[in-house]
Amino acid sequence: MWVVISLFSIFIIGAGSVFLYLWIGLQPTKAGEVKQVEIKKGSSAFAVSDVLEEQGIIKNSFLFKYYLKLKDEGDRFQAGVYELKPGMTNAEIIAKLNSGETVAEETIKFTIPEGFTLLQIADKLAEEKLIDKAAFLEAADKQSDWGDAEAIRSIPTDAKLHHRLEGYLFPETYEMKVDSTEADILQRMMEELDKKLADLPEGWEDVLAERKLSLHQLLTIASLVEREVVVDEERAVVAGVISNRLKKGMPLQIDATVQYLLDKPKERLMEKDLQVDSPYNTYKINGLPPGPIASPSFASIQAALYPEDTDFFYYVTKKDGSQTHLFAATYKEHLRNIEKSNQTAKQGE
């Protein structure tokens, strides 16, 4: 009888001790000052529990982990910096982390204009004191700093590219953390290109395959359109001219590709400029240059994907200040358009 009583007493004491341990371990910590606690992206509920104990928000991460499991919580915790206070109950902590009510972080904001080259982007960001230009260009040439963006997989490894990321940094207004690195900024712009490509009409990749073009070639054409066209209505028309000349095996003879090679763009190219020996010089090569010559806008990407079906092979810029073009199907007609353009310039003088 005494043995039974002794065993029962031991059980009661043991159970009571366990209950007391659990009860104490799950009680709020002593009230204290508000702390900023960072929950990193991809953190598991267990990892979050460890951080909370390290910061003094909870007493026992081991018990908190199993409390979360019991309550089926932790899967909806959102990354960010939270203001948490020692003394909060477990329910209050969980509600806060589920809410996504993070502390507003100090940010930087910058705009990349449509048609900017990688060097122009680097210069602009450096002037705004957001990057170190040398570090930015180094990261742009270092594939390990590129992240996991999808579009960059189409960059050929064997092409004689001036800058491998040229055309892959989407022109947009960005807002990022104030301590963002050069690699962070590059990755964000590449991710934005992925998002914009996902906004193209369904089946666009099939259209690309039918035209026997890679994504890299599409962005190359889009960049040519971007640098050649100002008026939106003409983007698809110029893209159609490029498509027609490629099909016919004619040199593209696009001034913007030569301007890309120059240290400083010129208002007017000279004959000697057109003789520059480079795979980007579309006056000397047939087909497309090795890669994009600028960051194309979404409108130019769409135009390159869906060029207007015309019989045009030539165009010349009007000199009346409208920034539009005269298009022609034959060289003879093109010469007449050049004369028309010159006449409009004289009339405006």
FISE-615686 format. One line per field, with one value per residue (C-alpha): residue number from 1; x, y, z; residue in three letters. Coordinates in Angstrom, 1 decimal, m for minus. Each point is the difference from the previous one (the first is absolute). Layout:
BEGIN
i	c(NUM,...)
px	c(X,...)
py	c(Y,...)
pz	c(Z,...)
aa	c(ALA,...)
end
This chain:
BEGIN
i	c(1,2,3,4,5,6,7,8,9,10,11,12,13,14,15,16,17,18,19,20,21,22,23,24,25,26,27,28,29,30,31,32,33,34,35,36,37,38,39,40,41,42,43,44,45,46,47,48,49,50,51,52,53,54,55,56,57,58,59,60,61,62,63,64,65,66,67,68,69,70,71,72,73,74,75,76,77,78,79,80,81,82,83,84,85,86,87,88,89,90,91,92,93,94,95,96,97,98,99,100,101,102,103,104,105,106,107,108,109,110,111,112,113,114,115,116,117,118,119,120,121,122,123,124,125,126,127,128,129,130,131,132,133,134,135,136,137,138,139,140,141,142,143,144,145,146,147,148,149,150,151,152,153,154,155,156,157,158,159,160,161,162,163,164,165,166,167,168,169,170,171,172,173,174,175,176,177,178,179,180,181,182,183,184,185,186,187,188,189,190,191,192,193,194,195,196,197,198,199,200,201,202,203,204,205,206,207,208,209,210,211,212,213,214,215,216,217,218,219,220,221,222,223,224,225,226,227,228,229,230,231,232,233,234,235,236,237,238,239,240,241,242,243,244,245,246,247,248,249,250,251,252,253,254,255,256,257,258,259,260,261,262,263,264,265,266,267,268,269,270,271,272,273,274,275,276,277,278,279,280,281,282,283,284,285,286,287,288,289,290,291,292,293,294,295,296,297,298,299,300,301,302,303,304,305,306,307,308,309,310,311,312,313,314,315,316,317,318,319,320,321,322,323,324,325,326,327,328,329,330,331,332,333,334,335,336,337,338,339,340,341,342,343,344,345,346,347,348,349)
px	c(0.0,2.8,1.7,m3.0,m0.4,3.7,m0.2,m3.1,1.6,3.1,m2.3,m1.9,3.2,1.5,m3.1,m0.3,3.7,m0.6,m3.1,1.8,2.9,m2.4,m2.1,3.1,1.6,m3.1,m0.6,0.9,3.4,0.5,m1.4,2.7,0.9,m1.3,2.6,0.3,0.2,0.8,m1.7,2.0,m1.6,m0.5,0.4,m1.7,m2.2,2.8,2.6,m2.4,m0.4,3.8,0.2,m2.8,1.8,3.3,m1.7,m1.6,m3.6,m0.8,1.5,0.4,0.3,m0.3,m3.5,m1.0,0.7,m2.3,m2.6,0.0,m0.3,m2.9,m1.8,0.8,1.8,3.3,m0.7,m1.4,2.7,1.2,3.5,1.1,0.9,m2.5,m0.4,m0.5,0.1,1.0,m3.1,m2.2,m2.1,0.6,m3.3,1.0,3.4,m1.6,m2.6,2.7,2.1,m3.0,m1.1,3.0,0.0,3.7,2.0,0.3,3.6,2.0,0.1,1.7,m2.0,1.4,m1.2,1.6,m1.1,m1.1,2.9,2.8,3.1,1.7,2.7,m2.6,m1.8,3.3,0.7,m3.4,0.0,3.5,m0.9,m2.9,2.5,m1.9,2.9,3.7,0.2,3.0,m1.6,m3.3,1.8,2.0,m3.2,m1.6,2.8,0.0,m2.7,0.1,m1.5,m3.0,m2.4,m2.7,m1.8,m1.4,0.6,3.8,0.2,m0.4,3.3,2.4,3.4,1.9,m1.2,2.3,m2.1,1.0,m1.8,m1.7,m2.9,m0.6,m3.8,m0.8,m0.4,m3.6,m0.6,m2.3,m0.3,1.3,m0.2,2.5,1.5,2.5,2.9,m0.6,3.2,1.0,m0.9,m3.4,m0.9,1.1,m2.1,m3.0,0.1,0.4,m2.9,m2.2,0.8,m1.3,m3.2,m0.5,0.5,m2.7,m2.4,0.4,m3.1,m0.4,1.8,2.8,2.7,m1.7,0.0,3.7,0.6,m2.0,2.2,3.1,1.2,1.5,m0.9,3.5,m0.7,m3.4,1.5,2.7,m2.7,m2.0,3.1,0.5,m3.6,0.4,3.0,m1.5,m3.6,m1.5,m3.7,m1.7,m2.1,3.1,1.6,m1.7,0.6,3.8,0.0,m1.6,2.7,2.7,m1.9,m0.3,3.7,1.0,m2.1,1.6,3.5,0.5,2.3,m2.1,2.0,m1.3,1.9,m0.7,2.2,2.9,m0.8,0.2,3.7,1.0,1.4,m2.4,m3.0,0.1,m2.9,1.0,2.1,2.9,0.9,3.0,m2.2,m2.0,3.3,0.7,0.9,m2.3,m2.7,m2.3,0.4,m3.1,1.4,2.7,m1.7,m3.1,m2.5,m0.4,2.9,1.1,m2.4,m2.1,1.4,m2.3,m2.8,m3.2,m3.4,m2.9,m1.5,3.1,0.1,m3.6,0.7,3.0,m2.2,m2.9,1.5,m2.3,m0.3,1.0,2.1,2.3,3.8,1.1,m0.8,1.4,m0.6,m2.0,1.9,m3.1,0.4,m2.8,2.5,m2.1,1.3,m0.7,m0.2,0.7,m0.2,2.7,3.4,m1.2,m3.0,2.4,2.1,m3.1,m0.9,3.5,m0.6,m3.4,1.6,2.6,m2.7,m1.9,3.3,0.4,m3.6,0.5,3.1)
py	c(0.0,2.4,m0.8,1.0,3.2,0.8,m0.6,2.1,2.8,m0.1,0.1,3.0,1.8,m0.7,1.0,3.1,0.9,m0.5,2.2,2.6,0.0,0.3,2.7,2.1,m0.5,1.3,3.0,3.4,1.4,2.9,3.2,2.1,2.5,m0.5,m1.8,m0.2,m3.7,m1.0,m3.1,m0.9,m1.2,m3.8,m0.4,m3.1,0.2,m1.7,2.6,2.8,m1.5,0.0,3.6,1.0,m1.7,1.6,3.4,m0.6,0.0,m3.5,m2.1,m3.4,m0.5,m3.8,0.3,2.8,m2.2,m2.7,2.6,1.2,m3.6,m0.6,3.1,m0.6,3.3,1.2,m0.6,3.4,2.0,2.8,1.2,3.5,2.0,0.0,2.0,m2.6,0.6,m2.3,m0.8,m0.7,m3.2,m2.8,0.8,3.6,m0.9,m2.4,2.5,2.6,m2.3,m1.1,3.6,1.1,3.3,0.6,3.1,2.3,m0.2,2.8,m0.3,1.4,0.8,0.3,0.0,m1.7,1.7,m2.1,m0.5,0.5,m2.1,m1.8,2.7,2.7,m1.8,m0.3,3.7,1.1,m2.1,1.0,3.7,m0.6,m1.5,m3.3,m2.2,m0.2,0.0,m2.4,m2.4,0.1,m0.7,m2.8,m1.6,0.4,m2.2,m2.5,m2.6,m1.1,3.4,m0.4,m1.9,m2.3,2.1,m2.2,2.3,0.1,m3.7,0.9,2.0,m1.9,m0.8,0.0,3.3,3.0,2.2,3.5,m0.5,m3.3,1.6,2.7,0.0,m2.1,2.9,1.0,3.8,0.9,1.9,m2.0,0.2,m2.1,m0.2,2.7,m2.5,m1.8,m1.1,0.3,m3.7,0.6,2.8,m2.0,m3.0,2.2,1.4,m3.5,m1.3,2.9,m1.2,m3.4,1.6,2.0,m3.0,m1.8,2.8,m0.7,m1.6,m3.7,m2.1,2.6,m2.7,m2.0,3.1,0.3,m3.6,0.4,2.9,m2.0,2.6,m0.4,2.3,1.6,0.8,1.4,2.4,0.9,1.0,1.8,2.0,1.1,1.1,1.8,2.0,0.7,1.0,2.8,m0.1,m3.1,m0.6,m0.6,m2.7,m2.9,1.5,0.3,m3.5,m1.1,1.6,m1.8,m3.3,0.5,0.8,m3.0,m2.3,1.4,m0.2,3.7,1.9,1.9,3.2,1.4,3.1,m0.8,m3.1,2.2,2.6,m2.8,m0.6,3.6,1.4,3.0,m0.1,2.4,2.2,m1.1,m3.0,0.4,m2.4,m1.2,m0.9,m2.4,m1.8,m1.0,m3.7,m1.5,m2.7,2.7,2.1,m0.9,1.8,m2.6,m3.2,m1.8,m1.0,1.2,1.3,m2.4,1.4,2.9,3.6,1.4,m0.8,m0.2,1.1,m2.4,1.7,m0.7,m3.6,m0.4,1.6,m2.3,m3.0,1.1,2.1,1.6,m1.9,2.5,0.0,2.7,m0.5,3.6,3.0,3.5,2.4,3.1,3.2,2.0,m0.6,m2.5,m2.9,m2.2,m1.9,m0.4,m3.7,m1.5,m3.4,0.7,1.8,2.3,1.0,0.4,2.5,2.0,m0.1,1.3,2.9,0.7,m0.1,2.5,2.2,0.1,1.0,2.9,1.1,0.1,2.2)
pz	c(0.0,1.0,m3.3,m2.0,2.0,m0.5,m3.7,m0.3,2.0,m2.3,m3.0,1.4,0.8,m3.4,m1.8,2.1,m0.8,m3.7,0.1,2.0,m2.5,m2.9,1.7,1.0,m3.4,m1.9,2.2,m1.4,0.8,2.3,m1.6,m1.6,m2.7,m3.6,m2.2,m3.7,m1.0,m3.6,m1.5,m3.0,m3.2,m0.1,3.7,1.5,3.0,2.0,m1.2,1.0,3.5,0.4,m1.0,2.4,2.9,m0.9,0.0,3.4,m1.4,1.2,2.8,m1.6,m3.8,0.4,1.6,m2.3,m3.1,1.3,1.0,m3.6,m1.2,2.4,m1.2,m3.7,m0.2,m1.5,m3.7,m0.5,1.6,m2.3,m0.4,1.1,3.0,2.9,3.1,2.8,3.7,2.8,2.0,m3.0,0.1,m2.4,m1.7,m0.4,m1.5,m2.5,m1.0,m0.6,m2.1,m2.1,m0.6,m2.0,1.9,m0.4,0.8,m3.0,m1.2,m1.3,m3.8,m3.1,m3.1,m3.5,m3.6,m3.0,m3.2,m3.0,m2.5,2.4,m0.5,2.9,0.2,0.1,2.8,1.9,m0.5,1.1,3.2,0.8,m0.4,2.4,2.4,0.1,m1.2,m0.6,m3.8,m0.2,2.4,m2.0,m3.3,1.6,1.4,m3.4,m1.5,2.8,m0.5,3.7,0.8,m2.4,2.2,m1.3,m2.6,m2.8,m3.0,0.5,m0.8,m3.7,0.0,m2.3,1.5,m3.2,m1.5,m0.3,2.3,1.0,3.3,0.8,2.0,m2.7,m0.6,3.0,2.5,m0.4,m0.1,2.9,3.2,3.0,3.7,2.0,3.5,0.7,0.5,m3.3,m1.6,m3.7,m0.5,1.7,m2.4,m3.0,1.2,0.6,m3.5,m1.5,2.0,m1.3,m3.5,0.9,1.3,m3.1,m2.3,2.0,m0.9,m3.7,m1.7,0.6,m2.6,m0.6,0.3,m2.7,m2.2,0.7,m1.0,m3.2,m1.0,0.9,2.5,3.4,2.9,m0.3,m3.7,0.9,2.5,m2.5,m2.6,2.7,1.0,m3.6,m0.2,3.3,m1.2,m3.5,0.9,2.0,m1.0,1.3,m3.1,m2.0,2.2,m1.7,m3.4,0.6,1.5,m3.3,m2.0,2.1,m0.5,m3.7,m0.4,2.1,m2.1,m3.2,1.3,m0.2,2.4,2.5,m0.4,3.3,1.2,3.7,m0.2,m1.0,2.6,2.6,m0.9,0.4,3.3,m0.4,m2.3,m2.9,m1.3,m3.5,m1.0,m2.5,m2.8,2.0,2.9,m2.2,m0.8,3.6,0.1,2.6,0.2,1.1,m3.1,m2.0,m3.0,m0.3,1.2,m1.1,2.6,3.6,2.2,2.7,2.6,1.1,m0.2,2.7,2.5,m2.0,1.3,0.2,m3.1,m2.0,1.1,m1.1,m3.3,m0.6,0.8,m2.2,m2.8,m2.5,m3.2,m2.8,m3.2,1.5,m0.1,0.6,2.1,0.6,2.8,m0.9,0.6,0.9,3.8,0.2,0.7,m2.3,m3.1,m3.7,m1.0,m3.4,m1.7,m2.6,0.0,m2.7,2.1,3.0,m1.9,m0.7,3.7,0.9,m2.3,1.5,3.5,m1.1,m1.5,3.3,1.8,m2.4,0.5,3.7,m0.2)
aa	c(MET,TRP,VAL,VAL,ILE,SER,LEU,PHE,SER,ILE,PHE,ILE,ILE,GLY,ALA,GLY,SER,VAL,PHE,LEU,TYR,LEU,TRP,ILE,GLY,LEU,GLN,PRO,THR,LYS,ALA,GLY,GLU,VAL,LYS,GLN,VAL,GLU,ILE,LYS,LYS,GLY,SER,SER,ALA,PHE,ALA,VAL,SER,ASP,VAL,LEU,GLU,GLU,GLN,GLY,ILE,ILE,LYS,ASN,SER,PHE,LEU,PHE,LYS,TYR,TYR,LEU,LYS,LEU,LYS,ASP,GLU,GLY,ASP,ARG,PHE,GLN,ALA,GLY,VAL,TYR,GLU,LEU,LYS,PRO,GLY,MET,THR,ASN,ALA,GLU,ILE,ILE,ALA,LYS,LEU,ASN,SER,GLY,GLU,THR,VAL,ALA,GLU,GLU,THR,ILE,LYS,PHE,THR,ILE,PRO,GLU,GLY,PHE,THR,LEU,LEU,GLN,ILE,ALA,ASP,LYS,LEU,ALA,GLU,GLU,LYS,LEU,ILE,ASP,LYS,ALA,ALA,PHE,LEU,GLU,ALA,ALA,ASP,LYS,GLN,SER,ASP,TRP,GLY,ASP,ALA,GLU,ALA,ILE,ARG,SER,ILE,PRO,THR,ASP,ALA,LYS,LEU,HIS,HIS,ARG,LEU,GLU,GLY,TYR,LEU,PHE,PRO,GLU,THR,TYR,GLU,MET,LYS,VAL,ASP,SER,THR,GLU,ALA,ASP,ILE,LEU,GLN,ARG,MET,MET,GLU,GLU,LEU,ASP,LYS,LYS,LEU,ALA,ASP,LEU,PRO,GLU,GLY,TRP,GLU,ASP,VAL,LEU,ALA,GLU,ARG,LYS,LEU,SER,LEU,HIS,GLN,LEU,LEU,THR,ILE,ALA,SER,LEU,VAL,GLU,ARG,GLU,VAL,VAL,VAL,ASP,GLU,GLU,ARG,ALA,VAL,VAL,ALA,GLY,VAL,ILE,SER,ASN,ARG,LEU,LYS,LYS,GLY,MET,PRO,LEU,GLN,ILE,ASP,ALA,THR,VAL,GLN,TYR,LEU,LEU,ASP,LYS,PRO,LYS,GLU,ARG,LEU,MET,GLU,LYS,ASP,LEU,GLN,VAL,ASP,SER,PRO,TYR,ASN,THR,TYR,LYS,ILE,ASN,GLY,LEU,PRO,PRO,GLY,PRO,ILE,ALA,SER,PRO,SER,PHE,ALA,SER,ILE,GLN,ALA,ALA,LEU,TYR,PRO,GLU,ASP,THR,ASP,PHE,PHE,TYR,TYR,VAL,THR,LYS,LYS,ASP,GLY,SER,GLN,THR,HIS,LEU,PHE,ALA,ALA,THR,TYR,LYS,GLU,HIS,LEU,ARG,ASN,ILE,GLU,LYS,SER,ASN,GLN,THR,ALA,LYS,GLN,GLY,GLU)
end
